Amino acid sequence: MVFFGCSTAAKAEDVTQKTVYTLSFSGIKIADAAFNTEVKDGDYTIQADIKAAGIGSLFSDIAVGVKAQGVWQNGGPESRHFFLKYRDGDYARDYAAEFSRKRVIGSTITPDPGPRGDDWVDVRSSHLRNVIDPISALLLPPSPNPCQGSIAIFDGETRLNLELASAGSRPFSTKGFSGRAVGCAIRFKPIAGYERKDDDIEYLANSRELVVWFALNDELNIYAPVMAKIPLKIGQLTIYASQFGV
């Protein structure tokens, strides 16, 4: 399982915000995603529901619920708990991971997926150091060039790196924000917890077209995503913030 998400906080003050995203596939709206962020006493919680919307019957049975919790330390988020509930018709799978000091100390998948095939790349203990959950991962510190370096992610099953490079800037306006957004060209690099011959993962790993645009949330003093274009084998997934940090 590989998951992308977004939005949280950087200051110790208590804050409650909501960011709403529209997901479109090849120009057709397929889902809405509402991310609710709360920061209280130095702890943060991000809770989101992604539900099918519009007409795209290909995705109409998919529903995703996600929750990330942690502390804001040394100017950045530090994961403590991550939960993801995935439903696609009769298919149900729950993922959970627990973190301490940037290390994964436990994870579960329910129901148990059972024995893996020969193509499966096992997650080793060395893969689970200096990592963050996928929701907190896309929170970039305020700097002249936030799009740099590599982010190590564990989502309960898959360990991956996101390698960032600057892709310029552009004007962006939506409810709650008007200004410039910075673009990050992102290279997706699977590390472990996936099948070597997975066509979708291989396609994404070889793509040079994955770009995520970030805007500075003044109240939280952090860059968070406002738009993304994710190439898939069957088309392009576009994510757009119709409401940002309100």
Sequence and secondary structure as in RCSB ss.txt:
>XXXX:A:sequence
MVFFGCSTAAKAEDVTQKTVYTLSFSGIKIADAAFNTEVKDGDYTIQADIKAAGIGSLFSDIAVGVKAQGVWQNG
GPESRHFFLKYRDGDYARDYAAEFSRKRVIGSTITPDPGPRGDDWVDVRSSHLRNVIDPISALLLPPSPNPCQGS
IAIFDGETRLNLELASAGSRPFSTKGFSGRAVGCAIRFKPIAGYERKDDDIEYLANSRELVVWFALNDELNIYAP
VMAKIPLKIGQLTIYASQFGV
>XXXX:A:secstr
          SSS EEEEEEEEEEETTEEEEEEEEEEEEETTEEEEEEEEEE SS GGGTTEEEEEEEEEEEETT
EEEEEEEEEEEEETTEEEEEEEEEETTEEEEEEEES   S  TTEE   GGGGBS B HHHHT B  SS  S EE
EEEE SS EEEEEEEEEEEEEEEEBTEEEEEEEEEEEEEEEESEETT HHHHHHHH S  EEEEEEETTTTEEEE
EEEEEEETTEEEEEEEEE   
